[in-house]
Amino acid sequence: MENLRHTFLKAINSAGQHSAYAPLALSNDFNTLPGLLQKFFHRCGYTGQEKIECAHIK
C-alpha cells in the first residue's frame, strides 16, 4: 500500500508539476563540478529535474 506522501508526489508529477520538496537543478548548478561530472549530469538529463539531496554510489 502506498503511503500518503508517495501518492501525493505521484499526483503532482502526473499533473506536470514538480514537487514542493525539492527545487529544480539548473545548468549553472553543475558549474562548480569537474568537467566530466558536468558532462555526465547534462547527458543524463538531470538539468531541469528535481535536485537529489543524497545518493548511494558504489
N, C-alpha and C positions, 0 to 999 in steps of 0.2 A: 504494500500500500504506500502510495506517495505521500510524503509529508506536505504540509501546507505551504512551506516556503518553496519547495520544488514545483508544486502545482502553480503557485503564483508566478515564479520566474518563467515557467514554460508558457503560461498565458501571455505574459508581457512579450516574450520573444516571438511568439506566433502572431502577435499583433503588429510586428515590425518595429517595436520599440526596444530600447535597451534597459537593462536592469538599473534600478536606482542605487544599487550597492557598489558598482564599480564604474569609474569613468572610462571613456574610450581611449585607446592607445593611439596617439598621433605619430606621424612620421618623425617629427623632431624629438620625440621621447627617446628614440634609439640613438641619437647623435653622440652620446657620451660613451657608447659601447664600442668595442673594437670592430673594425670593418667587416670581418667575417660574420660576426653576430648580427650586425646591421643587415647584411645581405640575407642571412637566414630568416630573420623576422619579417623582412619585406617580402621575400619569395614565398614564405609560408602563409602569407595573408593575415598577419597579426595586426597590421595597421587598420584602424577603424573598428577593431574588436574590443571587447571589454578587457581591461588590464587584469593580469593574473598577479595575485598577491604572493603566492608561493608555489613552488613546484618541486617535485621529487625527480631528480635526474640521475640516471645511472651511467 
